Amino acid sequence: MPLIIGAVLAVLGGAGGFFVVQKDPLGLFGADKGHAGESAKDSAYQDLTPLGDVGFVEVPPIVIGLGPASDGRTLRFRASLEVPAAHTASVSAIVPRVQDVLNSYLRALEPAEFEAPGALIQLRSQLLRRVKLVAGDDHVRDLLVLEFIVN
């Protein structure tokens, strides 16, 4: 009997917790009540500032062999550069140099560095730093990783 009572109380507690988190009847989770009929998620998107006038410059795909210790594994990498619209043409003109910097950095990495937790975040920041050195800090806003496949 105590086992059945415990199971029923666990189910009721779980259902009650789910209701409180989803519906937020007490206003515990900071939902914006100022917008009638609008969910907190929708109002959060309205608070975002627009990116402004940006352009994107595609970097051609890079395929890199991961070395003799990797048993023929390769990395396929594709990225796009987010640039201010005024600098799109100048950054497009130096894409071969950007591709060279990305290629050189990725070839220097060990296969184990791709498998570490958070590896993509660290690689992305290192690649962005190198691209900004080539293109100019004010010419490139961000590096977007479109494809990162190790096979």
LUMRO-289846 format. One record per atom (N, C-alpha, C): atom name; residue in one letter; x, y, z. Coordinates in nm, 2 decimals. Layout:
N
<dodren 'CA' 'A' <X Y Z>>
...
This chain:
151
<dodren 'N' 'M' <0.08 -0.12 0.00>>
<dodren 'CA' 'M' <0.00 0.00 0.00>>
<dodren 'C' 'M' <0.09 0.13 0.00>>
<dodren 'N' 'P' <0.19 0.14 0.08>>
<dodren 'CA' 'P' <0.28 0.26 0.08>>
<dodren 'C' 'P' <0.34 0.28 -0.06>>
<dodren 'N' 'L' <0.37 0.17 -0.13>>
<dodren 'CA' 'L' <0.43 0.18 -0.26>>
<dodren 'C' 'L' <0.33 0.25 -0.36>>
<dodren 'N' 'I' <0.21 0.21 -0.35>>
<dodren 'CA' 'I' <0.10 0.26 -0.44>>
<dodren 'C' 'I' <0.08 0.41 -0.41>>
<dodren 'N' 'I' <0.07 0.44 -0.28>>
<dodren 'CA' 'I' <0.05 0.58 -0.24>>
<dodren 'C' 'I' <0.17 0.67 -0.29>>
<dodren 'N' 'G' <0.29 0.62 -0.28>>
<dodren 'CA' 'G' <0.41 0.69 -0.32>>
<dodren 'C' 'G' <0.41 0.71 -0.47>>
<dodren 'N' 'A' <0.37 0.61 -0.55>>
<dodren 'CA' 'A' <0.36 0.63 -0.69>>
<dodren 'C' 'A' <0.26 0.73 -0.74>>
<dodren 'N' 'V' <0.14 0.73 -0.67>>
<dodren 'CA' 'V' <0.04 0.82 -0.70>>
<dodren 'C' 'V' <0.09 0.96 -0.67>>
<dodren 'N' 'L' <0.15 0.98 -0.55>>
<dodren 'CA' 'L' <0.20 1.11 -0.52>>
<dodren 'C' 'L' <0.31 1.16 -0.61>>
<dodren 'N' 'A' <0.39 1.07 -0.66>>
<dodren 'CA' 'A' <0.50 1.11 -0.75>>
<dodren 'C' 'A' <0.44 1.16 -0.89>>
<dodren 'N' 'V' <0.33 1.09 -0.93>>
<dodren 'CA' 'V' <0.27 1.13 -1.06>>
<dodren 'C' 'V' <0.20 1.26 -1.04>>
<dodren 'N' 'L' <0.13 1.28 -0.93>>
<dodren 'CA' 'L' <0.06 1.41 -0.91>>
<dodren 'C' 'L' <0.16 1.52 -0.89>>
<dodren 'N' 'G' <0.27 1.49 -0.83>>
<dodren 'CA' 'G' <0.38 1.60 -0.81>>
<dodren 'C' 'G' <0.44 1.63 -0.95>>
<dodren 'N' 'G' <0.46 1.53 -1.03>>
<dodren 'CA' 'G' <0.52 1.56 -1.16>>
<dodren 'C' 'G' <0.42 1.64 -1.25>>
<dodren 'N' 'A' <0.30 1.60 -1.24>>
<dodren 'CA' 'A' <0.19 1.67 -1.32>>
<dodren 'C' 'A' <0.18 1.82 -1.27>>
<dodren 'N' 'G' <0.18 1.83 -1.14>>
<dodren 'CA' 'G' <0.17 1.97 -1.09>>
<dodren 'C' 'G' <0.29 2.05 -1.12>>
<dodren 'N' 'G' <0.41 2.00 -1.12>>
<dodren 'CA' 'G' <0.53 2.07 -1.15>>
<dodren 'C' 'G' <0.53 2.11 -1.30>>
<dodren 'N' 'F' <0.49 2.02 -1.39>>
<dodren 'CA' 'F' <0.47 2.04 -1.53>>
<dodren 'C' 'F' <0.38 2.16 -1.55>>
<dodren 'N' 'F' <0.26 2.16 -1.48>>
<dodren 'CA' 'F' <0.17 2.27 -1.50>>
<dodren 'C' 'F' <0.22 2.40 -1.46>>
<dodren 'N' 'V' <0.29 2.41 -1.34>>
<dodren 'CA' 'V' <0.35 2.53 -1.29>>
<dodren 'C' 'V' <0.45 2.59 -1.39>>
<dodren 'N' 'V' <0.54 2.50 -1.45>>
<dodren 'CA' 'V' <0.64 2.55 -1.54>>
<dodren 'C' 'V' <0.58 2.59 -1.67>>
<dodren 'N' 'Q' <0.48 2.52 -1.72>>
<dodren 'CA' 'Q' <0.43 2.55 -1.85>>
<dodren 'C' 'Q' <0.33 2.67 -1.85>>
<dodren 'N' 'K' <0.25 2.68 -1.75>>
<dodren 'CA' 'K' <0.14 2.78 -1.75>>
<dodren 'C' 'K' <0.18 2.90 -1.66>>
<dodren 'N' 'D' <0.28 2.88 -1.57>>
<dodren 'CA' 'D' <0.32 2.99 -1.48>>
<dodren 'C' 'D' <0.21 3.07 -1.42>>
<dodren 'N' 'P' <0.12 3.00 -1.35>>
<dodren 'CA' 'P' <0.00 3.07 -1.29>>
<dodren 'C' 'P' <0.04 3.17 -1.18>>
<dodren 'N' 'L' <0.15 3.16 -1.12>>
<dodren 'CA' 'L' <0.19 3.25 -1.01>>
<dodren 'C' 'L' <0.29 3.36 -1.06>>
<dodren 'N' 'G' <0.33 3.36 -1.19>>
<dodren 'CA' 'G' <0.42 3.46 -1.24>>
<dodren 'C' 'G' <0.56 3.44 -1.19>>
<dodren 'N' 'L' <0.60 3.32 -1.16>>
<dodren 'CA' 'L' <0.73 3.29 -1.10>>
<dodren 'C' 'L' <0.84 3.30 -1.20>>
<dodren 'N' 'F' <0.82 3.28 -1.32>>
<dodren 'CA' 'F' <0.93 3.27 -1.42>>
<dodren 'C' 'F' <0.94 3.39 -1.51>>
<dodren 'N' 'G' <0.89 3.50 -1.47>>
<dodren 'CA' 'G' <0.91 3.63 -1.53>>
<dodren 'C' 'G' <0.85 3.65 -1.67>>
<dodren 'N' 'A' <0.73 3.58 -1.69>>
<dodren 'CA' 'A' <0.66 3.60 -1.81>>
<dodren 'C' 'A' <0.61 3.75 -1.82>>
<dodren 'N' 'D' <0.62 3.81 -1.93>>
<dodren 'CA' 'D' <0.57 3.95 -1.95>>
<dodren 'C' 'D' <0.42 3.95 -1.96>>
<dodren 'N' 'K' <0.35 4.00 -1.86>>
<dodren 'CA' 'K' <0.20 4.00 -1.86>>
<dodren 'C' 'K' <0.15 4.13 -1.93>>
<dodren 'N' 'G' <0.24 4.22 -1.98>>
<dodren 'CA' 'G' <0.19 4.34 -2.04>>
<dodren 'C' 'G' <0.14 4.32 -2.18>>
<dodren 'N' 'H' <0.17 4.21 -2.25>>
<dodren 'CA' 'H' <0.12 4.19 -2.38>>
<dodren 'C' 'H' <0.01 4.08 -2.38>>
<dodren 'N' 'A' <-0.12 4.13 -2.38>>
<dodren 'CA' 'A' <-0.23 4.04 -2.37>>
<dodren 'C' 'A' <-0.24 3.95 -2.49>>
<dodren 'N' 'G' <-0.26 3.82 -2.47>>
<dodren 'CA' 'G' <-0.27 3.72 -2.57>>
<dodren 'C' 'G' <-0.14 3.69 -2.64>>
<dodren 'N' 'E' <-0.03 3.73 -2.59>>
<dodren 'CA' 'E' <0.10 3.70 -2.65>>
<dodren 'C' 'E' <0.18 3.62 -2.56>>
<dodren 'N' 'S' <0.25 3.52 -2.61>>
<dodren 'CA' 'S' <0.33 3.44 -2.52>>
<dodren 'C' 'S' <0.46 3.51 -2.49>>
<dodren 'N' 'A' <0.52 3.46 -2.38>>
<dodren 'CA' 'A' <0.65 3.52 -2.34>>
<dodren 'C' 'A' <0.76 3.50 -2.45>>
<dodren 'N' 'K' <0.75 3.39 -2.52>>
<dodren 'CA' 'K' <0.85 3.36 -2.62>>
<dodren 'C' 'K' <0.84 3.46 -2.74>>
<dodren 'N' 'D' <0.71 3.49 -2.78>>
<dodren 'CA' 'D' <0.69 3.58 -2.89>>
<dodren 'C' 'D' <0.74 3.72 -2.85>>
<dodren 'N' 'S' <0.72 3.76 -2.72>>
<dodren 'CA' 'S' <0.76 3.90 -2.68>>
<dodren 'C' 'S' <0.91 3.90 -2.67>>
<dodren 'N' 'A' <0.98 3.79 -2.64>>
<dodren 'CA' 'A' <1.12 3.79 -2.63>>
<dodren 'C' 'A' <1.18 3.81 -2.77>>
<dodren 'N' 'Y' <1.12 3.76 -2.88>>
<dodren 'CA' 'Y' <1.17 3.78 -3.01>>
<dodren 'C' 'Y' <1.15 3.93 -3.06>>
<dodren 'N' 'Q' <1.05 3.99 -3.01>>
<dodren 'CA' 'Q' <1.02 4.13 -3.04>>
<dodren 'C' 'Q' <1.13 4.22 -2.98>>
<dodren 'N' 'D' <1.19 4.18 -2.87>>
<dodren 'CA' 'D' <1.28 4.26 -2.80>>
<dodren 'C' 'D' <1.42 4.26 -2.87>>
<dodren 'N' 'L' <1.44 4.17 -2.96>>
<dodren 'CA' 'L' <1.57 4.16 -3.02>>
<dodren 'C' 'L' <1.59 4.28 -3.12>>
<dodren 'N' 'T' <1.71 4.33 -3.12>>
<dodren 'CA' 'T' <1.74 4.44 -3.21>>
<dodren 'C' 'T' <1.77 4.38 -3.35>>
<dodren 'N' 'P' <1.73 4.45 -3.46>>
<dodren 'CA' 'P' <1.76 4.40 -3.59>>
<dodren 'C' 'P' <1.91 4.40 -3.62>>
<dodren 'N' 'L' <1.95 4.31 -3.71>>
<dodren 'CA' 'L' <2.10 4.31 -3.74>>
<dodren 'C' 'L' <2.14 4.43 -3.82>>
<dodren 'N' 'G' <2.05 4.50 -3.88>>
<dodren 'CA' 'G' <2.09 4.61 -3.96>>
<dodren 'C' 'G' <2.12 4.57 -4.11>>
<dodren 'N' 'D' <2.20 4.64 -4.18>>
<dodren 'CA' 'D' <2.22 4.62 -4.32>>
<dodren 'C' 'D' <2.35 4.53 -4.33>>
<dodren 'N' 'V' <2.32 4.40 -4.34>>
<dodren 'CA' 'V' <2.43 4.30 -4.35>>
<dodren 'C' 'V' <2.43 4.22 -4.48>>
<dodren 'N' 'G' <2.54 4.17 -4.51>>
<dodren 'CA' 'G' <2.55 4.08 -4.63>>
<dodren 'C' 'G' <2.62 3.95 -4.59>>
<dodren 'N' 'F' <2.61 3.85 -4.67>>
<dodren 'CA' 'F' <2.68 3.73 -4.64>>
<dodren 'C' 'F' <2.77 3.69 -4.76>>
<dodren 'N' 'V' <2.89 3.65 -4.73>>
<dodren 'CA' 'V' <2.99 3.61 -4.83>>
<dodren 'C' 'V' <3.02 3.46 -4.81>>
<dodren 'N' 'E' <2.99 3.38 -4.91>>
<dodren 'CA' 'E' <3.01 3.24 -4.90>>
<dodren 'C' 'E' <3.16 3.20 -4.92>>
<dodren 'N' 'V' <3.21 3.12 -4.83>>
<dodren 'CA' 'V' <3.34 3.06 -4.85>>
<dodren 'C' 'V' <3.33 2.92 -4.91>>
<dodren 'N' 'P' <3.40 2.90 -5.02>>
<dodren 'CA' 'P' <3.38 2.76 -5.09>>
<dodren 'C' 'P' <3.41 2.65 -4.99>>
<dodren 'N' 'P' <3.35 2.54 -5.01>>
<dodren 'CA' 'P' <3.37 2.42 -4.92>>
<dodren 'C' 'P' <3.52 2.38 -4.92>>
<dodren 'N' 'I' <3.56 2.34 -4.80>>
<dodren 'CA' 'I' <3.70 2.29 -4.78>>
<dodren 'C' 'I' <3.69 2.14 -4.74>>
<dodren 'N' 'V' <3.77 2.06 -4.80>>
<dodren 'CA' 'V' <3.78 1.92 -4.76>>
<dodren 'C' 'V' <3.92 1.89 -4.73>>
<dodren 'N' 'I' <3.94 1.84 -4.60>>
<dodren 'CA' 'I' <4.08 1.82 -4.55>>
<dodren 'C' 'I' <4.09 1.68 -4.50>>
<dodren 'N' 'G' <4.20 1.61 -4.54>>
<dodren 'CA' 'G' <4.24 1.48 -4.49>>
<dodren 'C' 'G' <4.30 1.50 -4.35>>
<dodren 'N' 'L' <4.25 1.42 -4.25>>
<dodren 'CA' 'L' <4.30 1.44 -4.11>>
<dodren 'C' 'L' <4.43 1.38 -4.08>>
<dodren 'N' 'G' <4.50 1.34 -4.18>>
<dodren 'CA' 'G' <4.64 1.29 -4.15>>
<dodren 'C' 'G' <4.64 1.14 -4.15>>
<dodren 'N' 'P' <4.77 1.08 -4.14>>
<dodren 'CA' 'P' <4.79 0.94 -4.15>>
<dodren 'C' 'P' <4.73 0.86 -4.03>>
<dodren 'N' 'A' <4.73 0.93 -3.91>>
<dodren 'CA' 'A' <4.68 0.86 -3.79>>
<dodren 'C' 'A' <4.53 0.85 -3.78>>
<dodren 'N' 'S' <4.46 0.91 -3.88>>
<dodren 'CA' 'S' <4.31 0.92 -3.87>>
<dodren 'C' 'S' <4.24 0.81 -3.96>>
<dodren 'N' 'D' <4.32 0.72 -4.02>>
<dodren 'CA' 'D' <4.26 0.61 -4.10>>
<dodren 'C' 'D' <4.18 0.66 -4.21>>
<dodren 'N' 'G' <4.23 0.76 -4.28>>
<dodren 'CA' 'G' <4.16 0.81 -4.40>>
<dodren 'C' 'G' <4.04 0.90 -4.38>>
<dodren 'N' 'R' <4.02 0.94 -4.25>>
<dodren 'CA' 'R' <3.90 1.03 -4.22>>
<dodren 'C' 'R' <3.93 1.17 -4.28>>
<dodren 'N' 'T' <3.82 1.23 -4.32>>
<dodren 'CA' 'T' <3.83 1.37 -4.37>>
<dodren 'C' 'T' <3.73 1.46 -4.30>>
<dodren 'N' 'L' <3.76 1.59 -4.31>>
<dodren 'CA' 'L' <3.67 1.70 -4.26>>
<dodren 'C' 'L' <3.62 1.77 -4.38>>
<dodren 'N' 'R' <3.49 1.79 -4.38>>
<dodren 'CA' 'R' <3.42 1.87 -4.48>>
<dodren 'C' 'R' <3.37 2.00 -4.41>>
<dodren 'N' 'F' <3.42 2.11 -4.45>>
<dodren 'CA' 'F' <3.39 2.24 -4.38>>
<dodren 'C' 'F' <3.34 2.34 -4.48>>
<dodren 'N' 'R' <3.23 2.41 -4.45>>
<dodren 'CA' 'R' <3.17 2.51 -4.53>>
<dodren 'C' 'R' <3.13 2.62 -4.44>>
<dodren 'N' 'A' <3.16 2.75 -4.47>>
<dodren 'CA' 'A' <3.12 2.86 -4.39>>
<dodren 'C' 'A' <3.07 2.98 -4.47>>
<dodren 'N' 'S' <3.01 3.07 -4.40>>
<dodren 'CA' 'S' <2.97 3.20 -4.46>>
<dodren 'C' 'S' <3.01 3.31 -4.37>>
<dodren 'N' 'L' <3.05 3.42 -4.43>>
<dodren 'CA' 'L' <3.10 3.54 -4.35>>
<dodren 'C' 'L' <2.99 3.64 -4.34>>
<dodren 'N' 'E' <2.95 3.68 -4.22>>
<dodren 'CA' 'E' <2.85 3.79 -4.21>>
<dodren 'C' 'E' <2.93 3.92 -4.21>>
<dodren 'N' 'V' <2.90 4.01 -4.30>>
<dodren 'CA' 'V' <2.97 4.13 -4.32>>
<dodren 'C' 'V' <2.88 4.25 -4.33>>
<dodren 'N' 'P' <2.92 4.37 -4.29>>
<dodren 'CA' 'P' <2.84 4.49 -4.32>>
<dodren 'C' 'P' <2.81 4.50 -4.47>>
<dodren 'N' 'A' <2.70 4.54 -4.51>>
<dodren 'CA' 'A' <2.66 4.54 -4.65>>
<dodren 'C' 'A' <2.76 4.63 -4.73>>
<dodren 'N' 'A' <2.82 4.73 -4.67>>
<dodren 'CA' 'A' <2.91 4.82 -4.74>>
<dodren 'C' 'A' <3.04 4.75 -4.77>>
<dodren 'N' 'H' <3.07 4.64 -4.70>>
<dodren 'CA' 'H' <3.20 4.58 -4.72>>
<dodren 'C' 'H' <3.19 4.44 -4.79>>
<dodren 'N' 'T' <3.07 4.41 -4.84>>
<dodren 'CA' 'T' <3.05 4.28 -4.91>>
<dodren 'C' 'T' <3.14 4.26 -5.03>>
<dodren 'N' 'A' <3.15 4.36 -5.11>>
<dodren 'CA' 'A' <3.24 4.35 -5.23>>
<dodren 'C' 'A' <3.38 4.34 -5.20>>
<dodren 'N' 'S' <3.43 4.41 -5.10>>
<dodren 'CA' 'S' <3.57 4.41 -5.06>>
<dodren 'C' 'S' <3.61 4.27 -5.00>>
<dodren 'N' 'V' <3.52 4.22 -4.92>>
<dodren 'CA' 'V' <3.54 4.09 -4.86>>
<dodren 'C' 'V' <3.53 3.98 -4.96>>
<dodren 'N' 'S' <3.44 3.99 -5.06>>
<dodren 'CA' 'S' <3.43 3.89 -5.16>>
<dodren 'C' 'S' <3.55 3.88 -5.25>>
<dodren 'N' 'A' <3.62 4.00 -5.26>>
<dodren 'CA' 'A' <3.75 4.00 -5.34>>
<dodren 'C' 'A' <3.86 3.93 -5.27>>
<dodren 'N' 'I' <3.86 3.91 -5.14>>
<dodren 'CA' 'I' <3.97 3.84 -5.07>>
<dodren 'C' 'I' <3.93 3.70 -5.02>>
<dodren 'N' 'V' <3.82 3.64 -5.08>>
<dodren 'CA' 'V' <3.78 3.51 -5.04>>
<dodren 'C' 'V' <3.89 3.41 -5.06>>
<dodren 'N' 'P' <3.97 3.41 -5.16>>
<dodren 'CA' 'P' <4.08 3.31 -5.17>>
<dodren 'C' 'P' <4.18 3.32 -5.05>>
<dodren 'N' 'R' <4.21 3.44 -5.01>>
<dodren 'CA' 'R' <4.30 3.46 -4.89>>
<dodren 'C' 'R' <4.23 3.41 -4.76>>
<dodren 'N' 'V' <4.10 3.43 -4.75>>
<dodren 'CA' 'V' <4.02 3.38 -4.63>>
<dodren 'C' 'V' <4.02 3.23 -4.64>>
<dodren 'N' 'Q' <4.00 3.17 -4.76>>
<dodren 'CA' 'Q' <4.00 3.03 -4.77>>
<dodren 'C' 'Q' <4.14 2.97 -4.73>>
<dodren 'N' 'D' <4.24 3.03 -4.77>>
<dodren 'CA' 'D' <4.38 2.99 -4.74>>
<dodren 'C' 'D' <4.40 2.99 -4.59>>
<dodren 'N' 'V' <4.36 3.09 -4.52>>
<dodren 'CA' 'V' <4.37 3.10 -4.37>>
<dodren 'C' 'V' <4.29 2.99 -4.31>>
<dodren 'N' 'L' <4.17 2.96 -4.35>>
<dodren 'CA' 'L' <4.09 2.86 -4.29>>
<dodren 'C' 'L' <4.15 2.72 -4.32>>
<dodren 'N' 'N' <4.19 2.70 -4.44>>
<dodren 'CA' 'N' <4.25 2.57 -4.48>>
<dodren 'C' 'N' <4.38 2.55 -4.40>>
<dodren 'N' 'S' <4.47 2.65 -4.38>>
<dodren 'CA' 'S' <4.59 2.63 -4.31>>
<dodren 'C' 'S' <4.57 2.60 -4.16>>
<dodren 'N' 'Y' <4.47 2.67 -4.10>>
<dodren 'CA' 'Y' <4.44 2.64 -3.96>>
<dodren 'C' 'Y' <4.38 2.50 -3.94>>
<dodren 'N' 'L' <4.29 2.46 -4.02>>
<dodren 'CA' 'L' <4.22 2.34 -4.01>>
<dodren 'C' 'L' <4.32 2.22 -4.03>>
<dodren 'N' 'R' <4.41 2.24 -4.13>>
<dodren 'CA' 'R' <4.51 2.13 -4.15>>
<dodren 'C' 'R' <4.60 2.11 -4.04>>
<dodren 'N' 'A' <4.63 2.21 -3.96>>
<dodren 'CA' 'A' <4.72 2.20 -3.85>>
<dodren 'C' 'A' <4.66 2.13 -3.72>>
<dodren 'N' 'L' <4.53 2.11 -3.72>>
<dodren 'CA' 'L' <4.47 2.05 -3.60>>
<dodren 'C' 'L' <4.48 1.90 -3.60>>
<dodren 'N' 'E' <4.49 1.85 -3.48>>
<dodren 'CA' 'E' <4.49 1.70 -3.47>>
<dodren 'C' 'E' <4.35 1.65 -3.47>>
<dodren 'N' 'P' <4.33 1.53 -3.51>>
<dodren 'CA' 'P' <4.19 1.47 -3.52>>
<dodren 'C' 'P' <4.12 1.47 -3.38>>
<dodren 'N' 'A' <4.19 1.45 -3.27>>
<dodren 'CA' 'A' <4.13 1.45 -3.14>>
<dodren 'C' 'A' <4.07 1.58 -3.10>>
<dodren 'N' 'E' <4.12 1.69 -3.16>>
<dodren 'CA' 'E' <4.07 1.83 -3.13>>
<dodren 'C' 'E' <3.93 1.85 -3.19>>
<dodren 'N' 'F' <3.89 1.77 -3.29>>
<dodren 'CA' 'F' <3.75 1.78 -3.34>>
<dodren 'C' 'F' <3.65 1.71 -3.26>>
<dodren 'N' 'E' <3.70 1.61 -3.18>>
<dodren 'CA' 'E' <3.61 1.53 -3.10>>
<dodren 'C' 'E' <3.58 1.58 -2.96>>
<dodren 'N' 'A' <3.66 1.68 -2.91>>
<dodren 'CA' 'A' <3.65 1.73 -2.78>>
<dodren 'C' 'A' <3.51 1.80 -2.76>>
<dodren 'N' 'P' <3.45 1.80 -2.64>>
<dodren 'CA' 'P' <3.33 1.87 -2.62>>
<dodren 'C' 'P' <3.35 2.02 -2.64>>
<dodren 'N' 'G' <3.27 2.08 -2.71>>
<dodren 'CA' 'G' <3.28 2.23 -2.73>>
<dodren 'C' 'G' <3.38 2.26 -2.84>>
<dodren 'N' 'A' <3.43 2.16 -2.91>>
<dodren 'CA' 'A' <3.53 2.18 -3.01>>
<dodren 'C' 'A' <3.49 2.28 -3.12>>
<dodren 'N' 'L' <3.36 2.27 -3.17>>
<dodren 'CA' 'L' <3.31 2.35 -3.27>>
<dodren 'C' 'L' <3.31 2.50 -3.23>>
<dodren 'N' 'I' <3.28 2.53 -3.11>>
<dodren 'CA' 'I' <3.27 2.66 -3.06>>
<dodren 'C' 'I' <3.41 2.72 -3.05>>
<dodren 'N' 'Q' <3.51 2.65 -3.01>>
<dodren 'CA' 'Q' <3.64 2.70 -3.00>>
<dodren 'C' 'Q' <3.70 2.71 -3.14>>
<dodren 'N' 'L' <3.68 2.62 -3.23>>
<dodren 'CA' 'L' <3.72 2.63 -3.37>>
<dodren 'C' 'L' <3.66 2.75 -3.44>>
<dodren 'N' 'R' <3.54 2.77 -3.42>>
<dodren 'CA' 'R' <3.47 2.89 -3.48>>
<dodren 'C' 'R' <3.53 3.02 -3.43>>
<dodren 'N' 'S' <3.56 3.03 -3.30>>
<dodren 'CA' 'S' <3.62 3.16 -3.25>>
<dodren 'C' 'S' <3.76 3.17 -3.30>>
<dodren 'N' 'Q' <3.84 3.07 -3.32>>
<dodren 'CA' 'Q' <3.97 3.08 -3.37>>
<dodren 'C' 'Q' <3.97 3.11 -3.52>>
<dodren 'N' 'L' <3.88 3.05 -3.59>>
<dodren 'CA' 'L' <3.87 3.08 -3.73>>
<dodren 'C' 'L' <3.82 3.23 -3.76>>
<dodren 'N' 'L' <3.73 3.27 -3.68>>
<dodren 'CA' 'L' <3.68 3.41 -3.69>>
<dodren 'C' 'L' <3.79 3.51 -3.66>>
<dodren 'N' 'R' <3.87 3.48 -3.56>>
<dodren 'CA' 'R' <3.99 3.57 -3.52>>
<dodren 'C' 'R' <4.08 3.58 -3.64>>
<dodren 'N' 'R' <4.11 3.47 -3.70>>
<dodren 'CA' 'R' <4.21 3.47 -3.82>>
<dodren 'C' 'R' <4.15 3.54 -3.94>>
<dodren 'N' 'V' <4.02 3.52 -3.96>>
<dodren 'CA' 'V' <3.95 3.59 -4.08>>
<dodren 'C' 'V' <3.96 3.74 -4.05>>
<dodren 'N' 'K' <3.93 3.78 -3.93>>
<dodren 'CA' 'K' <3.93 3.92 -3.90>>
<dodren 'C' 'K' <4.07 3.98 -3.92>>
<dodren 'N' 'L' <4.18 3.90 -3.89>>
<dodren 'CA' 'L' <4.31 3.95 -3.92>>
<dodren 'C' 'L' <4.34 3.97 -4.07>>
<dodren 'N' 'V' <4.28 3.89 -4.15>>
<dodren 'CA' 'V' <4.30 3.90 -4.29>>
<dodren 'C' 'V' <4.21 4.01 -4.35>>
<dodren 'N' 'A' <4.09 4.01 -4.32>>
<dodren 'CA' 'A' <3.99 4.10 -4.38>>
<dodren 'C' 'A' <3.98 4.24 -4.31>>
<dodren 'N' 'G' <4.02 4.24 -4.19>>
<dodren 'CA' 'G' <4.00 4.36 -4.11>>
<dodren 'C' 'G' <3.89 4.35 -4.01>>
<dodren 'N' 'D' <3.91 4.39 -3.89>>
<dodren 'CA' 'D' <3.81 4.37 -3.78>>
<dodren 'C' 'D' <3.68 4.43 -3.81>>
<dodren 'N' 'D' <3.67 4.54 -3.88>>
<dodren 'CA' 'D' <3.55 4.61 -3.91>>
<dodren 'C' 'D' <3.48 4.56 -4.03>>
<dodren 'N' 'H' <3.55 4.47 -4.11>>
<dodren 'CA' 'H' <3.49 4.42 -4.23>>
<dodren 'C' 'H' <3.41 4.29 -4.22>>
<dodren 'N' 'V' <3.44 4.22 -4.11>>
<dodren 'CA' 'V' <3.37 4.09 -4.09>>
<dodren 'C' 'V' <3.31 4.09 -3.95>>
<dodren 'N' 'R' <3.18 4.06 -3.94>>
<dodren 'CA' 'R' <3.11 4.06 -3.81>>
<dodren 'C' 'R' <3.11 3.92 -3.75>>
<dodren 'N' 'D' <3.09 3.82 -3.83>>
<dodren 'CA' 'D' <3.08 3.68 -3.77>>
<dodren 'C' 'D' <3.11 3.58 -3.88>>
<dodren 'N' 'L' <3.14 3.46 -3.83>>
<dodren 'CA' 'L' <3.17 3.35 -3.92>>
<dodren 'C' 'L' <3.06 3.24 -3.88>>
<dodren 'N' 'L' <2.98 3.21 -3.98>>
<dodren 'CA' 'L' <2.87 3.11 -3.96>>
<dodren 'C' 'L' <2.92 2.98 -4.02>>
<dodren 'N' 'V' <2.92 2.88 -3.94>>
<dodren 'CA' 'V' <2.96 2.74 -3.98>>
<dodren 'C' 'V' <2.83 2.68 -4.04>>
<dodren 'N' 'L' <2.84 2.65 -4.17>>
<dodren 'CA' 'L' <2.72 2.59 -4.24>>
<dodren 'C' 'L' <2.73 2.44 -4.25>>
<dodren 'N' 'E' <2.86 2.39 -4.25>>
<dodren 'CA' 'E' <2.88 2.24 -4.26>>
<dodren 'C' 'E' <3.01 2.21 -4.19>>
<dodren 'N' 'F' <3.00 2.11 -4.11>>
<dodren 'CA' 'F' <3.12 2.06 -4.03>>
<dodren 'C' 'F' <3.10 1.91 -4.01>>
<dodren 'N' 'I' <3.15 1.83 -4.11>>
<dodren 'CA' 'I' <3.13 1.69 -4.11>>
<dodren 'C' 'I' <3.27 1.62 -4.10>>
<dodren 'N' 'V' <3.29 1.54 -4.00>>
<dodren 'CA' 'V' <3.41 1.45 -3.99>>
<dodren 'C' 'V' <3.36 1.31 -4.02>>
<dodren 'N' 'N' <3.42 1.25 -4.13>>
<dodren 'CA' 'N' <3.38 1.11 -4.16>>
<dodren 'C' 'N' <3.50 1.03 -4.19>>
